Structure formats: structure tokens, C-alpha cells
Amino acid sequence: MSNYGIRFSILDLGIMKSDVNLVAPGTVKATRSNPEAKTYMIDVPIDSILIDVPGYGRILYDLGCDPKGMSEHWPESIKEINPYYQKPEQTLEYQLGLLGLKPEDIRTVILSHMHVDHAGYLYLFPHAEVIVQEKEFTAALTYAFEQLDQNGHTLYMRRDITAPVDKYTLIDGDYMVCPGVRCISLPGHSAGMMGLQVELDHGGTYLFAHERETGGKVILSHDMEQWSKMKHAPEYYD
């Protein structure tokens, strides 16, 4: 049992729809007995995790989608493949407000990776330290700037990842942010994908990840069944 006094809250930022095979490859397969098997779109939860660490400050893990992506900023390629839906009460500012917080109250932003559904609110944090794997940062910038026209882009958006911030901390592998909060390298979904391990005094150890590779309580990104059973802001886990 830890004695860090850490607590976290899950912020609801809406849903993205996605072909089930993009979320869980191989879910729908055509076979000899079912040669015309049809795929379908599922609801994918989009969230951010607020972590409150006494003596250190407040951390946000992941930043969801650009709230104006569908209406203004995204190319049709993203809108068609991964349409995003958000209610007024699902903006990051509103969700932080449920906890009595504003963007300027956040000390550190940790990005599991920089895909379009994880870095969309980076522009709110010009004052913050942003922690990301160096391989991910390099891959994101290479993808975003390999061509001037972003109409065919579906992974990284130049507008998201070039938002000004106070400091980038580029890491290689596992990294301790502060006692009780640790970045865990989990490459695969992207070049520099990482999870976040959080130790609570009463709730044990949680790992926020895309993969099941720990003995702790694993919170899987984009798993609607699991996500819908969990507490959300303004409630906390501690």
C-alpha cells in the first residue's frame, strides 16, 4: 500500500465512432461459410485522466480530440473514418470545471501517444511540461510534415502537435514522473506508445494502457464496456 495520497478522475470527452477492426483487428473475418461478413462501427470513449499528486501538482494523461475537429479543422479522411461526437458538457474545460479546476491548474501533460484522438486539446496548455516518448514525437512530426496537404492524414494532425507548450520532456522507455506515477513503454499501437502506472493508497495500482501487460488493474483505452462501468468526474479514485 502506498502513502502518496494520489487520486485520479476520469474526464468524459465524448465518443468517436470507428470500424471495429480498427479497434480490435480481426474481429470480423470473411470465411468460406460466411464469405460476405460485414464489418460495423462501434462507439469508442474518448477521455482524459486527471491525476492529483500532493506535493507535485496536477497531471493530465491524454487530451482527447480537437473540439472543432469535425466542424472546422479535420480533413474529410478523419471525419469519414473516425467521426467524433461531443456534447457541450464533454469539453475538457467543462470536465475540469466539475473538479473545480481550470487548464492553468495543470502542471504536467503526459501523452500516451500523439494520435488525433489523444492530443487534441494540447493548445490549452502553453504553460505546461509535456511528457512524450521521443520515438513518438519524431514519428508524429515526420508524419505531419511529410507532405503539405493533410487531406489524406488520419493519424496525426499538424495543428494538434505543433501547439506551443512551455517544455517538452522527451523520454526513452520507462520514466518516473514523480513518486507513485510512472510512464511505462508499450510500443506497438504507435512508435512510442506508453501507458501510465498510478499507485493509490487504497485502490492499489492502476495501469492506463492499450495492452494487457501488468498484474495491476488495467484501464484499457477506448474500451466502452469497461469505461461505462467506471466512475467519472466529479468522482475520484483514491
Secondary structure, 3 states (H helix, E strand, C coil): CCCCCCEEEEEEEEEEEEEHHHHCCCCCCCCCCCCCCCCCEEEEEEEEEEEEECCCEEEEECCCCCCCHHHHHCCHHHHHHCCEECCHHHCHHHHHHHCCCCHHHEEEEECCCCCCCCCCCHHHCCCCEEEEEHHHHHHHHHHHHCCCCCCCCCCCCHHHHCCCCCEEEEECCCEEEECCEEEEECCCCCCCCEEEEEEECCCEEEEEECCCCCCCEEEECCCHHHHHCCCCCCCCEC
